[in-house]
Amino acid sequence: MTDRAPLRTAAASITIAILAVLVLAADQFAKHVALTSLPLQTPVPVLGEFLQWYLVKNPGAAFSIGEGVTWLFSIALGVVAVAIVYTGITRVRSRVWSVVLGLLLGGVLGNLGDRLFREPGFAVGHVVDFISTPWMMPAIYNVADIFIVCSMIAVAALVLFGVPLDGSGRAKSAAPVDEPEASLED
C-alpha cells in the first residue's frame, strides 16, 4: 500500500457529497424511466429469467415487510443520512471511506426521497422498485438498494480489516510491547 497523506476534511466531505449526488441522480433517473416506461407489476424480460424489469411501488422494507410503519423507515433513513454526513465532516479523511460513505449516502437519500416525496404522502411514500433477479432472490429492488447493499458490504470489510476513518493507513492498536534487548555479555 502506498503511503499517501490523509485527505483534508474538506476534500473528504466534497468526495462524499459528489458521490452521493451522483448516486442519487442515477437512482432517481432510473426510477423516472421505470415509472414512465414499464407496466405496473408485469414482468418484462431483459435477459430471460436472469434479469427482468418488474415495476412495483413498495410500501414497506425488503419483501414489503412493515407496510404499516413506513414512517419508521423514513426516520431510520434520515438518522443514517445525518450520521453519514456528521461522520464525513468530523472524522473521515480516508479516501476509501470517503468513497464508500458517499455511495452509501446516495443510496440512502434515493430511498429516503421516495419515502418523503412519493405517494401516498410525506414520510409514508412508496419506494419505486423495478429490478428483479428471480434466480438470485425473490426481492425486487432499485439502484439505491444496490448501492446500499454493496456499500454496507464494503463498510463491513473496512471494519474487519481495520481501515481507519482518519486516513492514517494503519489500524490503531494497543501500544507496542517493548521486547527485551539482547545482551552482548553472553
Buried (B, 14 or more C-beta within 10 A) or exposed (E): EEEEEBBEBEBBBBBBBEBBBEBBEBBBEBBEEBBEEBEEEEBBEEEEEEBBBBBBBBBBBBEBEEEEBBEEBBEBBBEBBEEBBEBBBEBBBBBBBBBBBBBBBBBBBBBBBBBBEBEEEEBBBBBBBBBBBBEEEEBBBBBBBBBBBBBEEBBEEBEEEEBBBBBEBEEEEEEEEEEEEEEEEE
